[in-house]
Amino acid sequence: MAEAIRIIGIDPGLRRTGWGIVESLGNSLRFIASGTVKSDDKAALATRLCQLHDGLAEVLHAAMPHEAAVEQTFVNKDAVATLKLGQA
């Protein structure tokens, strides 16, 4: 019998990083959980990145996904903001 594959999808952001987890078995998907990891938008960039990393690491440790998908970032008119988002 086939084993379900647990997949996490990540929507990166500097203020909030969203995540969602589903399980795939054959042609069916089952919702497991979703949420956001928030950073202090008044903190330094390095601090915010650490907050996001730590929060997402907790989610990954608890959910133990087999695979991950990360939303592709887009380039907007503000190159500096785009570079910062790329770090998240």
MDAnalysis code that builds the backbone (N, CA, C; Angstrom):
import MDAnalysis as mda
import numpy as np

u = mda.Universe.empty(264, n_residues=88, atom_resindex=np.repeat(np.arange(88), 3), trajectory=True)
u.add_TopologyAttr("name", ["N", "CA", "C"] * 88)
u.add_TopologyAttr("resid", np.arange(1, 89))
u.add_TopologyAttr("resname", ["MET", "ALA", "GLU", "ALA", "ILE", "ARG", "ILE", "ILE", "GLY", "ILE", "ASP", "PRO", "GLY", "LEU", "ARG", "ARG", "THR", "GLY", "TRP", "GLY", "ILE", "VAL", "GLU", "SER", "LEU", "GLY", "ASN", "SER", "LEU", "ARG", "PHE", "ILE", "ALA", "SER", "GLY", "THR", "VAL", "LYS", "SER", "ASP", "ASP", "LYS", "ALA", "ALA", "LEU", "ALA", "THR", "ARG", "LEU", "CYS", "GLN", "LEU", "HIS", "ASP", "GLY", "LEU", "ALA", "GLU", "VAL", "LEU", "HIS", "ALA", "ALA", "MET", "PRO", "HIS", "GLU", "ALA", "ALA", "VAL", "GLU", "GLN", "THR", "PHE", "VAL", "ASN", "LYS", "ASP", "ALA", "VAL", "ALA", "THR", "LEU", "LYS", "LEU", "GLY", "GLN", "ALA"])
u.atoms.positions = np.array([
    [0.831, -1.178, 0.000],
    [0.000, 0.000, 0.000],
    [0.879, 1.246, 0.000],
    [0.493, 2.253, -0.776],
    [1.276, 3.477, -0.904],
    [1.229, 4.294, 0.384],
    [2.298, 5.026, 0.616],
    [2.388, 5.883, 1.792],
    [2.042, 7.315, 1.404],
    [1.339, 8.015, 2.266],
    [0.995, 9.415, 2.015],
    [2.263, 10.262, 2.032],
    [2.303, 11.243, 1.141],
    [3.424, 12.176, 1.076],
    [2.970, 13.497, 1.679],
    [3.683, 13.957, 2.687],
    [3.359, 15.222, 3.358],
    [4.167, 16.339, 2.700],
    [3.461, 17.383, 2.270],
    [4.076, 18.488, 1.534],
    [3.783, 19.792, 2.257],
    [4.817, 20.627, 2.404],
    [4.626, 21.960, 2.964],
    [4.835, 22.982, 1.852],
    [3.938, 23.931, 1.775],
    [4.069, 25.056, 0.863],
    [4.413, 26.289, 1.678],
    [5.371, 27.068, 1.191],
    [5.841, 28.237, 1.928],
    [5.703, 29.476, 1.063],
    [5.100, 30.517, 1.642],
    [4.945, 31.820, 0.991],
    [5.807, 32.811, 1.771],
    [7.059, 33.048, 1.320],
    [7.978, 33.857, 2.108],
    [7.609, 35.340, 2.135],
    [7.891, 35.957, 3.252],
    [7.693, 37.388, 3.415],
    [8.502, 37.868, 4.601],
    [8.857, 39.144, 4.624],
    [9.660, 39.669, 5.725],
    [8.836, 39.948, 6.973],
    [7.582, 40.294, 6.810],
    [6.713, 40.520, 7.970],
    [6.034, 39.234, 8.408],
    [5.530, 38.511, 7.433],
    [4.821, 37.256, 7.694],
    [5.202, 36.246, 6.613],
    [5.552, 35.063, 7.050],
    [5.797, 33.954, 6.135],
    [4.671, 32.953, 6.333],
    [3.931, 32.719, 5.274],
    [2.809, 31.793, 5.357],
    [3.245, 30.377, 5.029],
    [2.526, 29.431, 5.592],
    [2.809, 28.026, 5.303],
    [1.511, 27.225, 5.333],
    [1.514, 26.152, 4.569],
    [0.378, 25.240, 4.547],
    [0.880, 23.831, 4.306],
    [0.226, 22.869, 4.925],
    [0.653, 21.477, 4.809],
    [-0.516, 20.625, 4.326],
    [-0.237, 19.795, 3.319],
    [-1.216, 18.835, 2.814],
    [-0.551, 17.466, 2.744],
    [-1.379, 16.432, 2.698],
    [-0.892, 15.082, 2.442],
    [-1.489, 14.605, 1.135],
    [-0.651, 14.001, 0.324],
    [-1.067, 13.474, -0.967],
    [-0.998, 11.953, -0.918],
    [-2.112, 11.329, -1.306],
    [-2.164, 9.871, -1.402],
    [-2.932, 9.544, -2.670],
    [-2.213, 9.021, -3.656],
    [-2.848, 8.769, -4.948],
    [-3.312, 10.077, -5.558],
    [-4.603, 10.138, -5.905],
    [-5.173, 11.350, -6.495],
    [-5.835, 12.262, -5.472],
    [-5.712, 11.955, -4.197],
    [-6.402, 12.767, -3.190],
    [-5.421, 13.596, -2.364],
    [-5.894, 14.767, -1.965],
    [-5.147, 15.656, -1.078],
    [-5.946, 15.841, 0.196],
    [-5.226, 15.910, 1.306],
    [-5.889, 16.136, 2.586],
    [-5.190, 17.292, 3.286],
    [-5.978, 18.293, 3.701],
    [-5.453, 19.435, 4.439],
    [-4.994, 18.978, 5.821],
    [-3.801, 19.417, 6.212],
    [-3.266, 19.079, 7.532],
    [-3.266, 20.311, 8.439],
    [-2.644, 21.392, 7.992],
    [-2.544, 22.587, 8.835],
    [-2.050, 23.758, 7.995],
    [-2.227, 24.963, 8.532],
    [-1.677, 26.158, 7.895],
    [-1.477, 27.223, 8.960],
    [-0.675, 28.213, 8.637],
    [-0.440, 29.287, 9.592],
    [0.544, 30.302, 9.052],
    [0.949, 31.200, 9.920],
    [1.937, 32.210, 9.560],
    [2.991, 32.304, 10.654],
    [4.184, 32.651, 10.230],
    [5.271, 32.968, 11.146],
    [5.490, 34.464, 11.007],
    [5.428, 35.183, 12.116],
    [5.517, 36.642, 12.079],
    [6.849, 37.113, 12.637],
    [7.320, 38.237, 12.086],
    [8.517, 38.881, 12.617],
    [8.144, 40.283, 13.087],
    [8.980, 40.833, 13.940],
    [8.783, 42.187, 14.455],
    [9.239, 43.174, 13.387],
    [8.294, 43.865, 12.745],
    [8.662, 44.741, 11.628],
    [9.441, 45.978, 12.062],
    [9.610, 46.192, 13.352],
    [10.420, 47.308, 13.835],
    [11.853, 46.871, 14.162],
    [12.106, 45.581, 14.126],
    [13.433, 45.042, 14.443],
    [14.355, 45.149, 13.232],
    [15.640, 44.985, 13.484],
    [16.634, 44.977, 12.405],
    [16.384, 43.780, 11.487],
    [16.826, 43.919, 10.248],
    [16.590, 42.866, 9.255],
    [17.129, 41.514, 9.726],
    [18.342, 41.500, 10.275],
    [18.928, 40.234, 10.727],
    [18.073, 39.583, 11.816],
    [17.548, 40.388, 12.718],
    [16.688, 39.870, 13.783],
    [15.412, 39.290, 13.204],
    [14.839, 39.998, 12.243],
    [13.603, 39.528, 11.617],
    [13.827, 38.205, 10.899],
    [14.948, 38.091, 10.195],
    [15.247, 36.844, 9.490],
    [15.426, 35.690, 10.476],
    [16.059, 35.966, 11.614],
    [16.204, 34.928, 12.653],
    [14.846, 34.514, 13.205],
    [13.963, 35.481, 13.431],
    [12.623, 35.170, 13.933],
    [11.872, 34.278, 12.950],
    [11.963, 34.614, 11.661],
    [11.288, 33.809, 10.639],
    [11.896, 32.409, 10.566],
    [13.216, 32.337, 10.608],
    [13.899, 31.039, 10.566],
    [13.480, 30.166, 11.738],
    [13.532, 30.726, 12.930],
    [13.198, 29.944, 14.122],
    [11.747, 29.461, 14.093],
    [10.842, 30.343, 13.685],
    [9.431, 29.963, 13.624],
    [9.167, 28.879, 12.597],
    [9.786, 29.013, 11.428],
    [9.586, 28.009, 10.384],
    [10.259, 26.688, 10.765],
    [11.395, 26.760, 11.450],
    [12.065, 25.539, 11.905],
    [11.172, 24.765, 12.870],
    [10.448, 25.471, 13.731],
    [9.508, 24.805, 14.648],
    [8.414, 24.069, 13.877],
    [7.888, 24.736, 12.848],
    [6.832, 24.122, 12.034],
    [7.370, 22.874, 11.338],
    [8.552, 22.980, 10.743],
    [9.139, 21.845, 10.034],
    [9.414, 20.680, 10.983],
    [9.897, 20.977, 12.164],
    [10.182, 19.923, 13.141],
    [8.896, 19.209, 13.570],
    [7.833, 19.972, 13.763],
    [6.565, 19.382, 14.206],
    [5.871, 18.607, 13.085],
    [5.922, 19.128, 11.858],
    [5.162, 18.533, 10.751],
    [5.914, 17.424, 10.027],
    [7.227, 17.484, 10.019],
    [8.066, 16.490, 9.348],
    [7.627, 16.225, 7.899],
    [7.594, 17.277, 7.051],
    [7.172, 17.060, 5.665],
    [8.220, 16.278, 4.872],
    [7.746, 15.583, 3.828],
    [8.633, 14.852, 2.926],
    [9.158, 15.758, 1.817],
    [8.338, 16.736, 1.430],
    [8.681, 17.628, 0.326],
    [8.260, 19.046, 0.678],
    [8.856, 20.019, -0.047],
    [8.513, 21.421, 0.175],
    [8.403, 22.140, -1.161],
    [7.534, 23.134, -1.187],
    [7.383, 24.002, -2.354],
    [7.406, 25.438, -1.840],
    [8.229, 26.279, -2.465],
    [8.354, 27.674, -2.052],
    [7.861, 28.555, -3.189],
    [6.976, 29.498, -2.844],
    [6.457, 30.409, -3.858],
    [7.608, 31.208, -4.450],
    [7.623, 31.326, -5.762],
    [8.657, 32.092, -6.436],
    [8.413, 33.573, -6.198],
    [9.470, 34.285, -5.798],
    [9.327, 35.724, -5.585],
    [9.315, 36.436, -6.929],
    [8.679, 37.576, -6.942],
    [8.609, 38.362, -8.161],
    [9.421, 39.633, -7.969],
    [9.875, 40.202, -9.065],
    [10.632, 41.450, -9.020],
    [9.653, 42.593, -9.201],
    [9.681, 43.512, -8.258],
    [8.812, 44.676, -8.394],
    [9.651, 45.914, -8.676],
    [9.049, 47.064, -8.619],
    [9.748, 48.308, -8.954],
    [10.783, 48.697, -7.908],
    [10.634, 48.221, -6.684],
    [11.550, 48.550, -5.599],
    [12.594, 47.444, -5.474],
    [13.757, 47.668, -6.088],
    [14.801, 46.643, -6.114],
    [15.300, 46.301, -4.714],
    [15.399, 47.286, -3.827],
    [15.876, 47.034, -2.465],
    [14.912, 46.108, -1.728],
    [13.617, 46.372, -1.851],
    [12.617, 45.514, -1.206],
    [12.674, 44.099, -1.771],
    [12.892, 43.976, -3.067],
    [12.986, 42.665, -3.697],
    [14.187, 41.891, -3.158],
    [15.325, 42.564, -2.989],
    [16.512, 41.904, -2.442],
    [16.280, 41.448, -1.004],
    [15.611, 42.277, -0.209],
    [15.318, 41.898, 1.174],
    [14.379, 40.699, 1.220],
    [13.362, 40.701, 0.373],
    [12.421, 39.584, 0.340],
    [13.129, 38.297, -0.058],
    [14.098, 38.411, -0.959],
    [14.859, 37.240, -1.374],
    [15.598, 36.581, -0.221],
    [15.961, 37.379, 0.780],
    [16.637, 36.830, 1.955],
    [15.682, 36.032, 2.827],
    [14.410, 36.423, 2.808],
    [13.419, 35.710, 3.625],
    [13.174, 34.344, 3.036],
])
